[in-house]
Amino acid sequence: MAIQTGDKLPEAKFRVMTAEGPQVKTTDDIFKGKKVALFAVPGAYTGTCHKMHLPSIFLNAYALKDKGVDTIAIVSVNDAFVMNAWKRDTDQRDEAIFLADGNADFTKSIGMELDASGNGLGIRSKRYSMLVEDGVVKKLNLEAMPGKVEVSGGDTLLGQL
């Protein structure tokens, strides 16, 4: 069953690239005691994710933080090396943490997996945004179609704060 507003995020591990290489970050590391704007995308560098979803996040990053968001996090079922390259190519002001969920462990644990095997992409994440406060989902915006950014963008989440 998919995660819902009011649910606590399950324990999970992400990979994040650092100067020393990939490091593990837990859900507690990312969410405990913080207000986090979490954006999930099906894949780094894919058309909609790269050209529509990420720009909507970064165009609203200052405003999100002005409304009390401590961390902007972007998660995808990609490895830490791809996520690091994507951060390098898109996050010019270092406004977000890019979380690699390479085996889709987090994605599956919250019921947000998307089978994109028909397009050669394997298991991915559905496209959504959520506001998480101290590990609890306060807002959840799930896209009906993976190729659309109608309710999961930075502007929608900003309007909910």
For each residue, the residues with C-beta under 8 A, 3 or more apart:
1: 111
2: 110 111 112 142
3: 7 9 110 111 112 137 140
4: 7 137 140
5: 137 138 139 140
6: 136 137
7: 3 4 136 137
8: 135 136 137
9: 3 12 27 31 110 132 135 136 137
10: 27 106 109 110
11: 26 27 28
12: 9 26 27 101 105 106 109
13: 24 25 26 27 105 106
14: 24 25 26 30 75 99 100 101 106
15: 22 23 24 25 79 80 83 99 100 102
16: 22 23 24 25 80 83 97 98 99 100
17: 21 22 23 80 81 83 84 87 98 100
18: 21 22 23
19:
20: 23
21: 17 18
22: 15 16 17 18 80 81 100
23: 15 16 17 18 20
24: 13 14 15 16
25: 13 14 15 16 29 30 97 99
26: 11 12 13 14 29 30
27: 9 10 11 12 13 30 31 32 106 135
28: 11 31 32 135
29: 25 26 32
30: 14 25 26 27 34 36 71 73 97 99
31: 9 27 28 34 36 132 134 135
32: 27 28 29 134 135
33: 134
34: 30 31 70 71 133 134
35: 68 69 70 71 131 132 133 134
36: 30 31 69 70 71 72 73 131 132 133
37: 57 64 69 71 72 73 129 130 131 154 157
38: 73 74 75 129 130 131 132
39: 53 57 72 73 74 75 128 129 152 154 157
40: 74 75 76 107 112 125 126 127 128 129 130 152
41: 44 46 49 53 54 74 75 76 125 127
42: 46 48 49 76 77 114 116 121 124 125 126 127 146
43: 46 49 76 77 78 116 121 124
44: 41 49 50 76 78 82 83 85 86
45: 49 50 82 86
46: 41 42 43 49 50
47: 50 51 52 147
48: 42 51 52 53 127 146 147 148 149
49: 41 42 43 44 45 46 52 53 54 76 127
50: 44 45 46 47 53 54 86 90
51: 47 48 54 55
52: 47 48 49 55 56 149 153
53: 39 41 48 49 50 56 57 127 149 152 153
54: 41 49 50 51 57 58 74 90
55: 51 52 58 59
56: 52 53 59 60 149 153 154 155
57: 37 39 53 54 60 61 72 74 96 153 154
58: 54 55 61 90 91 92 93 95 96 154
59: 55 56 154 155
60: 56 57 63 64 153 154 155 157 158
61: 57 58 64 65 72 93 95 96 154
62: 65 66
63: 60 66 67 158
64: 37 60 61 67 69 72 154 157 158 161
65: 61 62 68 69 70 72 95
66: 62 63
67: 63 64 158 161
68: 35 65 161
69: 35 36 37 64 65 72 131 161
70: 34 35 36 65
71: 30 34 35 36 37 96 97
72: 36 37 39 57 61 64 65 69 95 96 97
73: 30 36 37 38 39 96 97 98 99
74: 38 39 40 41 54 57 83 96 97 98 99
75: 14 38 39 40 41 98 99 100 101 106 107 125
76: 40 41 42 43 44 49 83 86 98 99 100 101 124 125
77: 42 43 101 102 103 104 107 122 123 124 125
78: 43 44 82 83 86 100 101 102
79: 15 82 83 100 102
80: 15 16 17 22 83 84 100 102
81: 17 22 84 85
82: 44 45 78 79 85 86 100
83: 15 16 17 44 74 76 78 79 80 86 87 98 99 100
84: 17 80 81 87 88 98
85: 44 81 82 88 89
86: 44 45 50 76 78 82 83 89 90 98
87: 17 83 84 90 91 96 98
88: 84 85 91
89: 85 86
90: 50 54 58 86 87
91: 58 87 88 94 95 96 98
92: 58
93: 58 61
94: 91
95: 58 61 65 72 91
96: 57 58 61 71 72 73 74 87 91
97: 16 25 30 71 72 73 74
98: 16 17 73 74 75 76 83 84 86 87 91
99: 14 15 16 25 30 73 74 75 76 83 106
100: 14 15 16 17 22 75 76 78 79 80 82 83
101: 12 14 75 76 77 78 104 105 106 107 125
102: 15 77 78 79 80
103: 77
104: 77 101 107 108 113 123 124 125
105: 12 13 101 108 109
106: 10 12 13 14 27 75 99 101 109 110
107: 40 75 77 101 104 110 112 113 123 124 125 126
108: 104 105 111 112 113 123
109: 10 12 105 106
110: 2 3 9 10 106 107
111: 1 2 3 108
112: 2 3 40 107 108 125 126 128 142
113: 104 107 108 123 124 125 126
114: 42 123 124 125 126 146
115: 118 123 124
116: 42 43 119 120 121 122 123 124 146
117: 120 121 122 123
118: 115
119: 116
120: 116 117
121: 42 43 116 117 124
122: 77 116 117
123: 77 104 107 108 113 114 115 116 117
124: 42 43 76 77 104 107 113 114 115 116 121 146
125: 40 41 42 75 76 77 101 104 107 112 113 114 128
126: 40 42 107 112 113 114 142 143 146
127: 40 41 42 48 49 53 142 143 146 148 149 152
128: 39 40 112 125 140 141 142 143 152
129: 37 38 39 40 139 140 141 151 152 153 154 156 157
130: 37 38 40 137 138 139 140 141
131: 35 36 37 38 69 137 138 139 157 160 161
132: 9 31 35 36 38 135 136 137 138
133: 34 35 36 136 138
134: 31 32 33 34 35
135: 8 9 27 28 31 32 132
136: 6 7 8 9 132 133
137: 3 4 5 6 7 8 9 130 131 132 140
138: 5 130 131 132 133
139: 5 129 130 131 157 160
140: 3 4 5 128 129 130 137
141: 128 129 130 151 152 156 157 160
142: 2 112 126 127 128 151 152
143: 126 127 128 146 148 149 150 151 152
144: 148 150
145: 148
146: 42 48 114 116 124 126 127 143
147: 47 48
148: 48 127 143 144 145
149: 48 52 53 56 127 143 152 153
150: 143 144 153
151: 129 141 142 143 156
152: 39 40 53 127 128 129 141 142 143 149 156
153: 52 53 56 57 60 129 149 150 156 157
154: 37 39 56 57 58 59 60 61 64 129 157 158
155: 56 59 60 158 159
156: 129 141 151 152 153 159 160
157: 37 39 60 64 129 131 139 141 153 154 160 161
158: 60 63 64 67 154 155 161
159: 155 156
160: 131 139 141 156 157
161: 64 67 68 69 131 157 158
